[in-house]
Amino acid sequence: MNQRCAIYVRYSDDQQRATSLDDQVRRCKEIALKNGISLEHVKIYQDVAITGKFEGEAKRKGLRRLLEDWDRQAFDVLLVDEFSRLSRDALTQAQIIRRLETSARVRMVTANGVDTTRPNWQLQLGLEGIVSQQSGRDTRHRVIRGMFGQLERGYMIGTPAYGYTLQRELDAAGNRIGSRWLINESEADMVRDVFERRARGESMHQIARSLNERGIPTRRAAREASGGYWRPSSVRNLLGNTIYKGVFIWNGSTTVCARAKKHGHVVEPVPFLRPELRIVSEELWERCNQKTISRSGYGGGRHALAGLVTCGCCESILAVTSKSRCRSLYCPRCTVAKSVISADERLTGTVATEGVQHLLIHAARHFLSEPFIEEFRAKLRAKLVGDVDEQLRAARVELARLEGAQERISRLIAADESEDPVLLARYSEARERAQTQRIHVNELVAGAEAVDREAIAAQIDVVDPLRVLDDLFDADIPAAQVRAVLSRLFPSVVLERKLSTYQSVFSVRFSPGVALAMLSDTKTIEEQEIELRFLLRYWPVHNFGEARWTVELLTPERPEVCPAVANSGVAV
């Protein structure tokens, strides 16, 4: 009988040899001759460097052509080295078995002994499928274990981020033992430039446009023939990569987190310190990633107050009106909500940007007054005599104790064949406590350099803290730069409520440490913030002569009131 044969071969990834395909074809032909199957008419289907799991099936053009020809009755015999070559996914395996059952004209023969013309072949394929699925799980576990082990040994995994190149380490026999990342200085300069631009208040769009105009290529290969280009999201991903401050996060990528969420898994990020890979300072990295440039995250806006003030009702960001005559801040979300659902409790009033500028200047003068600054200097002096090394030593001793407890419970579990639930619960608690303490130790190690005695001394010696307000709202300074300074000085500015048309209550949080760091041109040492509430009031020209703004401090003893006399406020 003149039979038409199909041979399917596949190997999984670039780590396997391409000669594996030739070996599979050879074995399939040998089993065909052994079973008396003619090879006069044979067609070979193949997939190269593609996994047999479900996530790789969309890329398997060879399997897709095989199934299409199967439906067209283009062959009578299917030869494969083993069933797992067709798929390692349980659902796909079941679908192929269903095909073989419903179209008995196609005979499948594998090199490891499966023949669908024999009785009970379904059982044999089912068992083989289960084994191949478990083999895939075991392989994944070994790969993950090996990658984690490489990180613990000081090596790196994955494709280097922008700013780094890959260097492979080989043993005496030429075998690869690990990979390290090295700083690529030309790309590292570009990374520093991106962080500095962001710190100056430039938006993601502005930075991406600058990179594209300068012709700086992206790291990832372009999908389009026209070539790749920088996008705002690319800039945001670069800024958010912790490796630039010398920390590699295992299970920290958005891809890993999204995949885990999709499958209902919980991943535990593990930090690995890589100080030799630091390109920017930790302070600069944190400043560019904690919305201290703009509350909206991406940044931008033509006005210095755009993205700076939030709504006390719905916590959204206040927008700036487009009217140039009298620019005002308002809450778009509350305005829309009140217009469509009649929400009376919504905050729909407006506040002039000129008034908010008066508020911020007055608040800064209050926060930088002598009592506040002297208390802050006392905390800085305490840091000079503090012993960070002692804290780190104590933290490491505690970590060793917790890890020892975890190890002892682990040995008890291994010796107890009954899997005592109490022991398992205690082990989980011990592991969690040890992991928390490990993170604390890493933070102390990474932050040990924060005790910069020269910076502390320079900040203590700042004579006139109010100099930080000089030319703050100068018209010649770009809005993005002013906004970057304001966002650092004022981590939070909230419009709580409107008492009347001309009276607004604000909650303002201020960072004296940032002010002293800016004046002394040093990094921020003390991050303590002070929060107070203020009453901003506008005095119209037609009531009390010259129009003016006043700002009053609200205290528990003097809550929100509506003073009736013009001279009761403090003029700004």
C-alpha positions as semicolon CSV with decimal commas, in nm:
position;residue;x (nm);y (nm);z (nm)
1;M;0,000;0,000;0,000
2;N;0,135;0,341;-0,101
3;Q;0,110;0,544;0,223
4;R;0,167;0,917;0,263
5;C;0,377;1,000;0,570
6;A;0,418;1,310;0,782
7;I;0,710;1,359;1,021
8;Y;0,696;1,628;1,289
9;V;1,010;1,739;1,475
10;R;1,075;2,018;1,727
11;Y;1,334;2,135;1,974
12;S;1,257;2,378;2,251
13;D;1,513;2,658;2,276
14;D;1,844;2,798;2,165
15;Q;2,021;2,602;2,439
16;Q;1,946;2,273;2,261
17;R;2,139;2,161;1,956
18;A;1,996;2,222;1,611
19;T;2,119;1,870;1,521
20;S;1,838;1,745;1,746
21;L;1,604;1,786;1,448
22;D;1,819;1,556;1,231
23;D;1,832;1,300;1,511
24;Q;1,452;1,306;1,545
25;V;1,402;1,263;1,168
26;R;1,648;0,973;1,164
27;R;1,468;0,795;1,450
28;C;1,128;0,848;1,284
29;K;1,254;0,694;0,959
30;E;1,403;0,400;1,147
31;I;1,073;0,326;1,323
32;A;0,891;0,356;0,989
33;L;1,112;0,093;0,828
34;K;1,076;-0,128;1,136
35;N;0,694;-0,114;1,106
36;G;0,691;-0,161;0,729
37;I;0,580;0,196;0,653
38;S;0,681;0,325;0,312
39;L;0,879;0,650;0,301
40;E;0,830;0,709;-0,068
41;H;0,594;1,003;-0,003
42;V;0,702;1,185;0,314
43;K;0,668;1,547;0,427
44;I;0,858;1,691;0,723
45;Y;0,713;1,960;0,950
46;Q;0,940;2,133;1,200
47;D;0,947;2,405;1,466
48;V;1,280;2,548;1,578
49;A;1,362;2,686;1,926
50;I;0,996;2,703;2,038
51;T;0,858;2,562;2,361
52;G;0,598;2,288;2,352
53;K;0,393;2,454;2,626
54;F;0,073;2,645;2,560
55;E;0,235;2,990;2,548
56;G;0,451;2,882;2,253
57;E;0,178;2,735;2,033
58;A;0,095;3,062;1,857
59;K;0,452;3,068;1,721
60;R;0,456;2,705;1,604
61;K;0,394;2,740;1,232
62;G;0,508;2,384;1,164
63;L;0,245;2,235;1,394
64;R;-0,018;2,465;1,248
65;R;0,061;2,346;0,893
66;L;0,057;1,985;1,013
67;L;-0,295;2,023;1,157
68;E;-0,416;2,200;0,843
69;D;-0,284;1,919;0,622
70;W;-0,438;1,669;0,864
71;D;-0,777;1,830;0,806
72;R;-0,716;1,817;0,429
73;Q;-0,633;1,444;0,456
74;A;-0,287;1,508;0,312
75;F;-0,122;1,216;0,496
76;D;-0,208;0,873;0,636
77;V;0,073;0,814;0,887
78;L;0,214;1,057;1,143
79;L;0,563;0,984;1,277
80;V;0,709;1,162;1,582
81;D;1,006;1,089;1,805
82;E;0,784;1,110;2,114
83;F;0,438;1,244;2,191
84;S;0,575;1,547;2,381
85;R;0,725;1,678;2,055
86;L;0,370;1,758;1,942
87;S;0,286;1,937;2,267
88;R;0,349;1,946;2,641
89;D;0,019;2,123;2,708
90;A;-0,250;1,896;2,857
91;L;-0,535;2,051;2,657
92;T;-0,352;2,032;2,324
93;Q;-0,251;1,672;2,395
94;A;-0,615;1,584;2,465
95;Q;-0,723;1,750;2,139
96;I;-0,466;1,550;1,940
97;I;-0,583;1,227;2,105
98;R;-0,940;1,321;2,015
99;R;-0,829;1,373;1,652
100;L;-0,669;1,029;1,646
101;E;-0,983;0,870;1,790
102;T;-1,228;1,043;1,555
103;S;-1,016;1,005;1,238
104;A;-0,889;0,649;1,254
105;R;-0,753;0,674;0,900
106;V;-0,445;0,854;1,042
107;R;-0,205;0,623;1,218
108;M;0,043;0,775;1,464
109;V;0,364;0,593;1,548
110;T;0,627;0,721;1,790
111;A;0,988;0,615;1,825
112;N;0,931;0,522;2,189
113;G;0,672;0,253;2,111
114;V;0,327;0,412;2,068
115;D;0,117;0,282;1,776
116;T;-0,247;0,388;1,747
117;T;-0,335;0,064;1,564
118;R;-0,267;-0,134;1,882
119;P;-0,513;-0,176;2,171
120;N;-0,498;0,063;2,470
121;W;-0,284;0,318;2,291
122;Q;-0,488;0,593;2,459
123;L;-0,369;0,482;2,802
124;Q;-0,008;0,479;2,689
125;L;-0,038;0,828;2,536
126;G;-0,218;0,959;2,843
127;L;0,055;0,835;3,076
128;E;0,325;0,969;2,846
129;G;0,148;1,305;2,836
130;I;0,134;1,324;3,215
131;V;0,504;1,239;3,237
132;S;0,597;1,502;2,977
133;Q;0,391;1,768;3,156
134;Q;0,562;1,689;3,485
135;S;0,898;1,690;3,309
136;G;0,822;2,043;3,188
137;R;0,735;2,152;3,542
138;D;1,056;1,997;3,675
139;T;1,261;2,170;3,407
140;R;1,101;2,504;3,491
141;H;1,174;2,449;3,861
142;R;1,539;2,366;3,788
143;V;1,577;2,670;3,564
144;I;1,428;2,904;3,827
145;R;1,640;2,746;4,100
146;G;1,951;2,786;3,887
147;M;1,877;3,150;3,804
148;F;1,817;3,234;4,171
149;G;2,139;3,055;4,262
150;Q;2,334;3,259;4,007
151;L;2,203;3,580;4,164
152;E;2,304;3,458;4,510
153;R;2,654;3,385;4,378
154;G;2,686;3,741;4,249
155;Y;2,617;3,680;3,881
156;M;2,341;3,840;3,674
157;I;2,060;3,689;3,467
158;G;1,862;3,803;3,168
159;T;1,935;4,058;2,898
160;P;2,128;4,360;3,030
161;A;1,930;4,679;3,078
162;Y;2,014;4,994;2,882
163;G;2,350;5,118;3,004
164;Y;2,507;4,774;3,053
165;T;2,681;4,507;2,846
166;L;2,703;4,133;2,907
167;Q;3,027;3,956;2,996
168;R;3,030;3,577;3,022
169;E;3,269;3,404;3,262
170;L;3,423;3,071;3,159
171;D;3,612;2,809;3,358
172;A;3,948;2,660;3,258
173;A;3,774;2,411;3,028
174;G;3,584;2,686;2,847
175;N;3,248;2,606;3,007
176;R;3,024;2,898;3,096
177;I;2,990;2,945;3,471
178;G;2,799;3,273;3,483
179;S;2,730;3,615;3,336
180;R;2,806;3,960;3,468
181;W;2,687;4,304;3,363
182;L;2,937;4,580;3,297
183;I;2,854;4,949;3,278
184;N;2,858;5,081;2,921
185;E;2,979;5,436;2,980
186;S;2,834;5,586;2,661
187;E;2,489;5,447;2,738
188;A;2,531;5,523;3,109
189;D;2,581;5,892;3,026
190;M;2,248;5,886;2,843
191;V;2,083;5,720;3,145
192;R;2,220;5,990;3,376
193;D;2,095;6,256;3,136
194;V;1,744;6,106;3,144
195;F;1,738;6,108;3,526
196;E;1,872;6,465;3,543
197;R;1,614;6,585;3,292
198;R;1,339;6,420;3,491
199;A;1,471;6,572;3,813
200;R;1,453;6,915;3,647
201;G;1,083;6,857;3,586
202;E;1,075;6,751;3,220
203;S;0,786;6,525;3,124
204;M;0,824;6,174;2,984
205;H;0,712;6,306;2,645
206;Q;0,975;6,581;2,645
207;I;1,252;6,337;2,737
208;A;1,142;6,085;2,472
209;R;1,130;6,359;2,207
210;S;1,480;6,473;2,300
211;L;1,619;6,120;2,273
212;N;1,459;6,069;1,933
213;E;1,579;6,406;1,803
214;R;1,934;6,320;1,909
215;G;1,911;5,989;1,723
216;I;1,976;5,772;2,029
217;P;1,872;5,414;1,939
218;T;1,655;5,201;2,164
219;R;1,787;4,875;2,304
220;R;1,497;4,656;2,191
221;A;1,479;4,559;1,823
222;A;1,209;4,742;1,627
223;R;0,905;4,559;1,497
224;E;0,854;4,808;1,214
225;A;1,079;4,844;0,912
226;S;1,109;5,217;0,986
227;G;1,295;5,139;1,308
228;G;1,218;5,177;1,678
229;Y;1,190;5,500;1,872
230;W;1,165;5,617;2,231
231;R;0,816;5,640;2,378
232;P;0,707;5,801;2,708
233;S;0,643;5,451;2,844
234;S;1,001;5,352;2,751
235;V;1,134;5,646;2,950
236;R;0,911;5,558;3,243
237;N;1,033;5,196;3,242
238;L;1,394;5,313;3,233
239;L;1,341;5,549;3,526
240;G;1,170;5,275;3,727
241;N;1,447;5,015;3,687
242;T;1,611;4,968;4,028
243;I;1,936;4,840;3,879
244;Y;2,035;5,201;3,810
245;K;2,060;5,259;4,186
246;G;2,248;4,931;4,232
247;V;1,965;4,692;4,324
248;F;1,842;4,399;4,114
249;I;1,492;4,281;4,208
250;W;1,413;3,912;4,155
251;N;1,044;3,886;4,059
252;G;1,037;4,263;4,026
253;S;0,957;4,310;3,658
254;T;0,610;4,408;3,543
255;T;0,606;4,106;3,308
256;V;0,662;3,859;3,593
257;C;0,403;4,030;3,813
258;A;0,144;4,040;3,532
259;R;0,199;3,672;3,450
260;A;0,169;3,574;3,816
261;K;-0,150;3,775;3,856
262;K;-0,297;3,613;3,545
263;H;-0,237;3,264;3,686
264;G;-0,338;3,356;4,041
265;H;0,012;3,314;4,183
266;V;0,178;3,528;4,448
267;V;0,538;3,626;4,375
268;E;0,776;3,750;4,641
269;P;1,024;4,016;4,524
270;V;1,378;3,957;4,652
271;P;1,636;4,239;4,631
272;F;2,000;4,167;4,540
273;L;2,248;4,447;4,601
274;R;2,474;4,528;4,305
275;P;2,656;4,849;4,412
276;E;2,911;4,809;4,130
277;L;2,626;4,858;3,879
278;R;2,499;5,186;4,026
279;I;2,473;5,461;3,764
280;V;2,274;5,725;3,958
281;S;2,252;5,803;4,327
282;E;1,975;5,647;4,532
283;E;1,840;5,992;4,619
284;L;1,812;6,090;4,252
285;W;1,647;5,759;4,167
286;E;1,394;5,795;4,449
287;R;1,322;6,156;4,357
288;C;1,241;6,057;3,999
289;N;1,016;5,768;4,108
290;Q;0,811;5,904;4,399
291;K;0,599;6,156;4,209
292;T;0,807;6,440;4,349
293;I;0,825;6,582;3,998
294;S;0,451;6,582;3,941
295;R;0,157;6,428;4,125
296;S;0,032;6,286;3,794
297;G;0,340;6,069;3,746
298;Y;0,420;6,150;3,384
299;G;0,464;6,524;3,450
300;G;0,414;6,809;3,208
301;G;0,183;7,107;3,199
302;R;0,253;7,466;3,101
303;H;0,182;7,614;3,444
304;A;0,409;7,571;3,744
305;L;0,115;7,460;3,962
306;A;-0,016;7,202;3,712
307;G;-0,028;6,862;3,879
308;L;0,076;6,999;4,219
309;V;-0,250;7,037;4,416
310;T;-0,496;6,756;4,488
311;C;-0,866;6,762;4,571
312;G;-0,962;6,697;4,932
313;C;-1,293;6,545;4,821
314;C;-1,202;6,290;4,553
315;E;-0,819;6,297;4,581
316;S;-0,777;6,369;4,210
317;I;-0,533;6,627;4,073
318;L;-0,659;6,982;4,029
319;A;-0,641;7,122;3,677
320;V;-0,548;7,475;3,571
321;T;-0,801;7,673;3,370
322;S;-0,703;7,797;3,025
323;K;-0,803;8,158;3,090
324;S;-0,486;8,365;3,090
325;R;-0,650;8,669;3,258
326;C;-0,720;8,490;3,586
327;R;-0,578;8,137;3,596
328;S;-0,753;7,918;3,855
329;L;-0,732;7,566;3,992
330;Y;-1,039;7,341;3,991
331;C;-1,129;6,973;4,023
332;P;-1,256;6,832;3,689
333;R;-1,381;6,510;3,847
334;C;-1,594;6,684;4,111
335;T;-1,724;6,932;3,851
336;V;-1,842;6,652;3,621
337;A;-1,986;6,449;3,910
338;K;-2,193;6,741;4,036
339;S;-2,326;6,818;3,688
340;V;-2,441;6,462;3,612
341;I;-2,540;6,315;3,951
342;S;-2,615;6,630;4,153
343;A;-2,349;6,548;4,412
344;D;-2,374;6,850;4,642
345;E;-2,083;6,739;4,860
346;R;-1,841;6,767;4,568
347;L;-1,571;7,035;4,567
348;T;-1,655;7,247;4,264
349;G;-1,513;7,587;4,361
350;T;-1,203;7,742;4,208
351;V;-0,893;7,900;4,358
352;A;-0,680;8,153;4,171
353;T;-0,326;8,036;4,098
354;E;-0,199;8,370;4,227
355;G;-0,355;8,293;4,564
356;V;-0,199;7,944;4,576
357;Q;0,141;8,100;4,509
358;H;0,087;8,334;4,805
359;L;-0,015;8,034;5,015
360;L;0,296;7,833;4,932
361;I;0,533;8,123;4,997
362;H;0,366;8,202;5,330
363;A;0,362;7,833;5,431
364;A;0,730;7,793;5,342
365;R;0,819;8,099;5,550
366;H;0,630;7,950;5,842
367;F;0,793;7,607;5,807
368;L;1,138;7,767;5,772
369;S;1,097;7,991;6,076
370;E;1,358;7,966;6,350
371;P;1,170;7,726;6,587
372;F;1,112;7,468;6,313
373;I;1,463;7,497;6,167
374;E;1,634;7,477;6,506
375;E;1,445;7,158;6,591
376;F;1,543;7,018;6,253
377;R;1,909;7,107;6,305
378;A;1,900;6,922;6,636
379;K;1,794;6,605;6,453
380;L;2,078;6,650;6,206
381;R;2,329;6,690;6,491
382;A;2,193;6,368;6,643
383;K;2,273;6,187;6,319
384;L;2,636;6,297;6,346
385;V;2,675;6,117;6,678
386;G;2,453;5,820;6,585
387;D;2,605;5,477;6,521
388;V;2,473;5,328;6,198
389;D;2,731;5,049;6,217
390;E;2,586;4,937;6,549
391;Q;2,235;4,929;6,402
392;L;2,359;4,720;6,110
393;R;2,543;4,480;6,340
394;A;2,234;4,431;6,557
395;A;2,016;4,379;6,250
396;R;2,251;4,111;6,116
397;V;2,255;3,931;6,451
398;E;1,875;3,930;6,452
399;L;1,869;3,801;6,093
400;A;2,102;3,515;6,185
401;R;1,876;3,425;6,476
402;L;1,563;3,422;6,258
403;E;1,733;3,219;5,985
404;G;1,849;2,970;6,246
405;A;1,494;2,933;6,376
406;Q;1,368;2,881;6,022
407;E;1,633;2,613;5,960
408;R;1,548;2,427;6,282
409;I;1,178;2,417;6,195
410;S;1,270;2,300;5,844
411;R;1,464;2,004;5,990
412;L;1,169;1,915;6,212
413;I;0,936;1,913;5,912
414;A;1,178;1,693;5,716
415;A;1,191;1,444;6,004
416;D;0,813;1,441;6,053
417;E;0,643;1,234;5,783
418;S;0,293;1,335;5,898
419;E;0,330;1,695;5,774
420;D;0,215;1,853;6,100
421;P;0,005;2,163;6,007
422;V;0,129;2,346;6,318
423;L;0,491;2,300;6,210
424;L;0,407;2,410;5,857
425;A;0,235;2,724;5,988
426;R;0,531;2,803;6,214
427;Y;0,771;2,755;5,925
428;S;0,572;3,000;5,711
429;E;0,580;3,256;5,993
430;A;0,953;3,206;6,049
431;R;1,027;3,239;5,678
432;E;0,822;3,559;5,655
433;R;0,997;3,712;5,959
434;A;1,338;3,619;5,820
435;Q;1,254;3,769;5,481
436;T;1,132;4,093;5,642
437;Q;1,451;4,118;5,847
438;R;1,662;4,040;5,539
439;I;1,503;4,332;5,356
440;H;1,570;4,552;5,661
441;V;1,938;4,455;5,659
442;N;1,963;4,529;5,287
443;E;1,805;4,869;5,345
444;L;2,056;4,947;5,620
445;V;2,345;4,840;5,398
446;A;2,214;5,043;5,105
447;G;2,143;5,341;5,329
448;A;2,467;5,334;5,526
449;E;2,610;5,595;5,294
450;A;2,316;5,820;5,386
451;V;2,515;5,928;5,692
452;D;2,714;6,178;5,490
453;R;2,886;6,387;5,756
454;E;2,993;6,659;5,516
455;A;2,638;6,696;5,385
456;I;2,496;6,706;5,738
457;A;2,748;6,970;5,843
458;A;2,673;7,178;5,534
459;Q;2,299;7,167;5,604
460;I;2,346;7,259;5,970
461;D;2,552;7,562;5,862
462;V;2,284;7,703;5,630
463;V;2,243;8,059;5,760
464;D;1,930;8,181;5,580
465;P;1,689;7,898;5,491
466;L;1,446;8,150;5,340
467;R;1,682;8,189;5,043
468;V;1,514;7,884;4,894
469;L;1,217;8,111;4,817
470;D;1,422;8,361;4,613
471;D;1,285;8,394;4,260
472;L;1,072;8,084;4,317
473;F;0,796;8,205;4,086
474;D;1,016;8,412;3,856
475;A;0,858;8,434;3,511
476;D;1,192;8,358;3,343
477;I;1,222;8,015;3,507
478;P;1,060;7,730;3,304
479;A;0,737;7,600;3,455
480;A;0,868;7,242;3,464
481;Q;1,170;7,349;3,670
482;V;0,956;7,546;3,917
483;R;0,715;7,254;3,946
484;A;1,003;7,014;4,019
485;V;1,124;7,238;4,304
486;L;0,773;7,287;4,446
487;S;0,699;6,914;4,435
488;R;1,012;6,842;4,637
489;L;0,948;7,118;4,891
490;F;0,576;7,043;4,922
491;P;0,512;6,665;4,903
492;S;0,141;6,730;4,952
493;V;-0,085;7,031;4,890
494;V;-0,455;6,953;4,936
495;L;-0,751;7,185;4,883
496;E;-0,973;7,057;5,164
497;R;-1,278;7,278;5,120
498;K;-1,418;7,618;5,025
499;L;-1,567;7,819;5,311
500;S;-1,693;8,086;5,075
501;T;-1,614;8,235;4,736
502;Y;-1,299;8,403;4,866
503;Q;-1,195;8,162;5,146
504;S;-1,027;7,824;5,098
505;V;-0,883;7,574;5,346
506;F;-0,560;7,395;5,249
507;S;-0,357;7,118;5,406
508;V;0,013;7,166;5,326
509;R;0,298;6,922;5,392
510;F;0,652;7,062;5,379
511;S;0,998;6,898;5,378
512;P;1,261;7,113;5,555
513;G;1,529;6,855;5,475
514;V;1,479;6,912;5,103
515;A;1,506;7,289;5,149
516;L;1,837;7,261;5,337
517;A;1,968;7,007;5,085
518;M;1,887;7,241;4,796
519;L;2,050;7,541;4,964
520;S;2,367;7,347;5,054
521;D;2,377;7,159;4,722
522;T;2,388;6,824;4,902
523;K;2,166;6,519;4,910
524;T;1,863;6,500;5,137
525;I;1,959;6,360;5,477
526;E;1,644;6,398;5,688
527;E;1,315;6,319;5,515
528;Q;1,078;6,418;5,796
529;E;0,779;6,620;5,675
530;I;0,565;6,875;5,861
531;E;0,195;6,915;5,788
532;L;-0,025;7,212;5,883
533;R;-0,356;7,360;5,771
534;F;-0,398;7,713;5,638
535;L;-0,683;7,949;5,549
536;L;-0,628;8,135;5,222
537;R;-0,844;8,446;5,183
538;Y;-0,885;8,701;4,906
539;W;-0,989;9,058;4,989
540;P;-1,164;9,215;4,684
541;V;-1,083;9,572;4,588
542;H;-1,442;9,698;4,609
543;N;-1,476;9,612;4,980
544;F;-1,152;9,707;5,148
545;G;-0,951;9,923;4,912
546;E;-0,655;9,754;4,746
547;A;-0,709;9,387;4,666
548;R;-0,481;9,147;4,851
549;W;-0,433;8,791;4,972
550;T;-0,388;8,679;5,332
551;V;-0,289;8,343;5,480
552;E;-0,368;8,228;5,834
553;L;-0,255;7,922;6,023
554;L;-0,540;7,699;6,142
555;T;-0,486;7,522;6,474
556;P;-0,705;7,290;6,684
557;E;-0,775;7,587;6,909
558;R;-0,866;7,801;6,609
559;P;-1,041;7,586;6,347
560;E;-1,203;7,700;6,024
561;V;-1,369;8,039;6,080
562;C;-1,491;8,324;5,864
563;P;-1,333;8,643;6,009
564;A;-1,527;8,957;5,934
565;V;-1,260;9,222;5,974
566;A;-0,998;9,307;5,718
567;N;-0,701;9,336;5,952
568;S;-0,744;8,996;6,120
569;G;-0,519;8,815;5,872
570;V;-0,149;8,821;5,804
571;A;-0,082;9,000;5,477
572;V;0,148;8,834;5,226
